[in-house]
Amino acid sequence: MTIPAGLRRTVLRAQRDTGFLAAGVLPHLALVPVWSWAATTTARTGNWLLTVSVSAALVLLGTPVLTAVQRARYRVLMGVDVPRLALTAPERRTWASTARWLAATRPWRKIGYHLVLGPLLALLELLVLAVAAAGLAGAVAYAWAWALPAGIRHDWFGYLVQLPACTAAGLLLLCALPWTARAVARAESRLALGLLGPSRAQRLQARVDQLAVSRTDLIEAVDAERRRIERDLHDGTQQRLVSLAVNLGLAIATRPDLPSDAREVITRAHLDAKEAIAELNDLVRGLHPAVLEDRGLDAALSGLAARTPLPVRLRVDLEERMAPTVESVAYFVISEALTNATKHAGAMQAEVIVRQVGEVLRVRVTDDGLGGADATGTGLTGLAKRVGSLDGAFHVSSPVGGPTTITAELPCAR
């Protein structure tokens, strides 16, 4: 006879849920002897201080063990992972640090689960197990009643009336068992996730920390890819353009017998190659200048100020080198700000101030141009996004008529 797939799944699920509930009775009742002993001893001797101290110590010692047992029970029997709260104890034990650690871990939730809620859940589990036992006994009443002598069978059960009623009641209880056991198991899983695992706020904080780490890794990966592109351009494309320019220059210098039309074409190609080399140098320098990686932000900004067409007053006050991503974003902001001041603002001079204040790197670029910069434009919005990728702050002040001040604050704590 083939058992329908739906019935087979229901039976297997009922078996799993019932086994899960049966495995929880003893752990849920583990602390009952502790508080019952404390209550009886206190009532008999009146020495409540000693009994409360001993029972509290036993509860505190038993709670982590019982929590680990419950986590294993949920994981193995139900496939529910009750996560741990990843918090380390403070290195320096003080009353304030211990209070903060207790407030973060909230051990009273676990104590309340095992001490108060555990016995109530054990009663529910025993009730479900009793329903399962009664249903199984009633369903097989006919089978085990026939094993008794006829006289006993008629005297005990009233064979024609009570035995069929017992069988029908047993079958009804077995039919209700899958849903009953499932409801209790789900209720226990939700309570365990809420009391034995981290709270909703702690889970959100852990998720935020994970996303922050992922974002940092992504920024570092993008920065490494940018450096790879710069290296490939410098070592590959740029060298080919230089070789092309040299060959064209040699052709002009060593072939005086070239026709004028051919010489003009080669000369124009030579000039285009040199312009392409210059543009490529600017592009590579804008991506990630080598001096920024070798000598730091101060040296890179000095070179940038020297190459800028307008006079730039530079002041850099750094206690130590920043992280590579912070240096890259700060350099990019200053470079773009000076480029905008030169090309669009019509400025006559600019001032760049970079200083470290605690764990924040403050960058300010001021020019005496026409002002009226649109903070929602593509360029400034791109700068704001680059700064925002490091949880920094970006501000633009550009009234009509000037001056324009661009300020960026970047967290630089390692």
Buried (B, 14 or more C-beta within 10 A) or exposed (E): EEEEEEEEEBBEBBBBBBEBBBBBBEBBBBBEEBBEBBEEBBEEEEEEEEBEEBBEEBBEEBBEEBBEBBBEBBEEBBEBEBEEBEEEEEEEEEEEEEEEBEEEBBEEBBBBBBBEBBBEBBEBBBEBBEBBEBBBBBBEBBEEBEEEEEEEBBEEBEBEEEBBEBBEBBBEBBEEBBEBBBEBBEEBBEEBBBBBBBBEEBBEBBEEEEEEEEEBEEBEEEBEEEBEBBBEBBEEBBEEBBEBBEEBBEBBEEEEEBEEEEBEEBBEBBEBBBEBBEEBBEBBBBBBBBBBBEBBBBBBBBBBBEEBEBEBEBEBEBEEBBBBBBBBBBBBBBBBBBBBBBEBBBBEEBBBBBBBEEEBBBBBBBBBBBBEBEBEEEBBEEBBEBBEBBEBBBEBEBEEEBBBBBBBBBBBEE
